Amino acid sequence: MNTMTVQGIKREGKRLTYSYTVSGEWKRYFQPGEPMWVEYDRPVDDVPESIAVLPLIGNVIVLASLMDAVIHVDEIDQDFYHSVPEFINGFITLFPDHVHFKRDGLISAKKLVPNPLQPDAQEENLLFFSGGVDATSSLITHLEEKPALVTIWGADIPWNQESAWKQAIRWNQEAADRYGLKLITIRSNFRRSLHDDNVNAYAMELVQQWWWLAFHHGVPMMCLAAPIARGRRQKLYLSGTYSSKDSKDWGSYILASDPLIDNHVRFCGCQVVHDGYEYSRLDKVERICRFGETQQVKPFLRVCYHSDTGRNCGHCTKCTHAILLITLAGGKPEEYGFDYDPEELPRNFAAGLQEMARDERYAFLSLYTYTQQAYRQKYKPEEVPPAMRVFYETDLEKIADFLCVPNNELIALQESIRAKQQNVSLLRKAARAAKRRLKALLH
């Protein structure tokens, strides 16, 4: 049986380090000798154990659901405990029928502890802020309520890449200062505490998607904020990726963050809100550009996951798409953090198509379709700028059908995984048989 037993939480000022044991088949998905830890920018010594344990539980709860595991803990926040079956239902609804989630009985707690929102709670609501398009659009939406911005070191920037983090957090701090907001930072090895190769292989086998995107980047990040919320914050805003405007004709998507999941997560009186689902990515960039025209300094948009400097590389598919959107919205990309050569846009777009071959069809069409439609509405064929012509003329549906299929590399990886699993199964059977023979000889 797959189990995790939480043995204790070591508190060292601003840091929580978790002690736990894992047994069963799912042990292979944990990184040996690297227990999970979290560091905050403020002391957390006085956070109740029922709340302090949530970052660890949130980090593994979806894996536990997939692996039919049970997590044993002395005490846990009552709100979170009761929300687990509700947000797991979201995964069940969104994912294909062949992916089986356990909904009930995931947590065995000796004590459920109520941690309600304090009647005199005056602290700001929380908003996860990476500096990207989605987060900046949410910031604009909620700016009047003055939320505290929360940035996690260890999500897109690994916890040990200090130079990239310093660059990224500098821009986030500038944004917080500019709008008179608090910036809260959280540092954690939550992603590295799991065995990256093994969970990725598992996710590829299940849904042909990376673990982080399909299962991990939603609930774990929310739960990292629980010791900050701790009965003092009413809402935690998490910016959406996809939109209610996205076409159902594109099929379905697999993503760990969705209104059906996020809006059911709650802890210690704090409700998670999946924010901005009503806006397409084009809508968000247009909102940002309109907002930018009213500001002395334009918002810096950090969209790039290819650069290890915290800056935008200016040529990957995410940067290229952002440049196209900002230009379409009447803005100047260089004023929003993009150094690029307009003449390179056709080549960068073509390279981005190959990059998207690793992704699913829905993500490809969600990223580009509305942008292309808007360009075709704005320009007649003879009016389109030369740098935009390749993007303007490409048949996205045909490209998606051609590119977004399992490639030879993925098929080979899946076959390798199956072969290894079969070998492991045979070895285990042989080991059990040997134990039986040895036991018979001893008796």
Secondary structure, 3 states (H helix, E strand, C coil): CCEEEEEEEEEECCEEEEEEEEECHHHHHECCCCCCEEEECCCCCCCCHHHHCHHHHHHHHHHHHHCCCEEEEEEEEHHHHHHHHHHHHHHHHHCCCCCCCCCCCCEEEEEEECCCCCCCCCCCCEEECCCCHHHHHHHHHHHHHCCEEEEEECCCCCCCCHHHHHHHHHHHHHHHHHCCCCEEEEEECCCCCECHHHHHHHHHHHHCCCHHHHHHCCHHHHHHCHHHHCCCCCEEEEECCCCCCCCHHHCCCCCCCCHHHHCCCEECCEEEEEECCCCCHHHHHHHHHHHHHCCCCCCCCCCCCCCCCCCCCCCCHHHHHHHHHHHHCCCCHHHHCCCCCHHHHHHHHHHHHHHHCCCCHHHHHHHHHHHHHHHHHHCCCCCCCHHHHHHHHCCHHHHHHHHCCCCHHHHHHHHHHHHHHHHHHHHHHHHHHHHHHHHHHHC
